[in-house]
């Protein structure tokens, strides 16, 4: 066989193998998707759903799917529909027949529970009340409940559980879980609008100071008017009644509220006024503080609510020549003088604040001179006489005076006492025709020294006496 003939045979074989009639592609399977869209599903007892609604399937026939449940006591299957039987957990299985395709989903079945927190409700005519506030329920959604009354002429109830009273009487209100036998019921007694009693929420009720506070209580019957009730807070010093059921207090305290009903019944409850933090700061002595170097002074504030203390305050200064501790005590530094801006604010309510100014002065400015001097003769600028010069300070501190001198206008020393004394101290001095006298002395405080000079000048006292004052 020549080469040309051999090539023709090979080409013919290749063409025949790719022909549509050759059966090419047999045994090749299409891609399959088969899985639950949810790994877990929760239903209530008696509830059911079709498993196909949560199964993702591609290239799978429905009739080829087999369903299974691990525990028939928790859930039952009817075809592809699963139904909750009792509370618990089980596994739902879906499998494609004659294959290894398998998918699983956890099914949680909750037992629906309904229970009212009280046996009866007393309501006045032409009032409404949301009964769902009295209902404890689990394993069921609120929109799965159905509400009915035994007599719609006395009261009606809507789908959300709101009851409407029509006339005096008594009815039974029943709430059902739709599609189940689970239910709960409560007695409703409808009265005319007349207050029989009030019930406070607890034995002790906390209210916040500096704001009107509604006292939590319920009336019997529900919705009855408070007209004619008397609310007495005499046991509380700084609490007043804004209106029945609403109190206001500006002091932290505890006392008893007594309510007298129109029928004469008295009900009482303990009221405790508590704080949300300092809500107002007042400086009764003004916003400016003067003090001398090296001294201490306590800031004075009136805080509201009354009963709050300095622990609720923060202090911030813009100059280190003073410090302020947590008790509001300012301390200045010897040898440092100037003006300090102080911000005082509430820790819990930072917007509540005061801006103050502290001026620190020389300690020598707080030393005073008192002169008690009898002038025998005063001619021009010449002085003659005798008396006392007292140097003193109002507060008790370690101030000392030394090197006390009196000089004349020519700087001649007329009197000299080089001793060192604690204030208060006085000097006995006499003059004889002294020209323009003045005094000099040294003040010392915590190592800081200041030399002070004061001119002396005659002043008229009464009709005939003259004393030597200072300028």
Buried (B, 14 or more C-beta within 10 A) or exposed (E): EEEEEEEEEEEEEEEEEEEEEEEEEEEEEEEEEBBBEEEEBBBBBBBBBEBBEBBEBEEBEEEBBEBEBBBEEBBBBEEBEBBBBEBBBBBBBBBBEEEEBEBBBBBBBBBBBBEBEEEEBBBBBEBBBEBBEBBEBEBBEEEBBBBBBBBEEBBBBEEEBBBBBBEEBBBBBBBBBEEBEBBBBBBBBBBEEEBBBBEBEEEEBEBBBBEEBEBEBBBBBBBBEBEEBEBBBEBBEBBEBEEBBBBBBBBBBEBEBBBBBBEEEEBBBBBBBBBEBBBBBEBEEEEEBEBBBBBEBEBEBEBBBBBBEBEBBBBEBEEEBBBBEEEBBBEBBBBBBEEBEBEBBBEEBEEBBBEBEBEBBBBBEBBEBEBEBEBEEBEEEBBBBBBEBBBBBEEEBEBBBBBBBBBBEEEEEBBEBEEEBEBBBBBEBBBEEBBBBBBBBBBBBBEBEBEBEBEBBBBEEEEEEBBBBBE
